[in-house]
Amino acid sequence: MTGVQVASTLDCRGLACPLPVIKLSKAIKGLPVGAAIEMLATDPGAVADLEAYQKQTGHRLLEWSESNGVFRFLVQRAK
């Protein structure tokens, strides 16, 4: 863990691309700058989507992992 406090968890399991990123974009707007959101997804395409998302938005993908088909992403709001 990065030491960043997780403000909320967004459960996107069962959703296909691009829905997880769309939901993340809406949810992260409700967080203060510097706060992090945890997103859970089952779509393997979410890994590439999140890497592109951080390049486009400036928000930071702090870490990601996969366990039993569930991907866990930790994204920090940058602005």
N, C-alpha and C positions, 0 to 999 in steps of 0.2 A: 504494500500500500504506500501511497505517496505522502501521506500525512495530511492530505486535503480532506476536509469534512464534506461528506456527501449530503447535499441538501434534499435530494429526492431521488426516487427510483422510477424509471419509466419502463413499463413492461410492454415490449413489442414482440413478445414470443408469438409465433404463428403468423406474423405479418410479412408480406413479401415486399421487396424493393419496389418503389421508393418510400413506402409508408413509414418505416422506422425513422428515416432521416427527416421526413416531413413532420412527424410527431415530435422529434427531438428539437427541430427548429422552433416550433411553437412553444415547447416546454421551457427551453433555455432562456427565452425572453422574460420569463417570470422570475428568474434568479438574479441576485445581485452579482455584479462583476466580481470575479474571483471565486465564486461558489461553483461547486461541481454537481453534476447529475450523473447518476448511474443508469445506463440503458441496457436492458436485456433483450436479445434478439435470437431467433433461430435461423434466420436467412444467412447463409454463408456469404452472400453478396454484401452484407452489411459491413464487412471488414474494409473492402475497397470503397464503399460509400462513405464511411466515416473518415477515411484518409483523405478523400476528395473534399468532404465537408469541412475539415479543419483548414485545408488550403484556401477554400473559398471564403470562409467566414472569419478566420483568425482565431476561433475558439480552439482550445488545445485538447487533443486526444491524449490524456495523461497515461492511460494504460488500457490494454484489452487482453482478454483471455478467453479460452473456450473450454468447456467441461460438459461432457455428455450431450453435445449438440447445441448447447446454449452458449452464446457469445455474450460476454460482459464487457461493456465499455464504460470508461470513466472520462467524462468530458467536462472541461472547466470553461466557464464563460469568460471571455477575454475583454469584451466591450459592451 
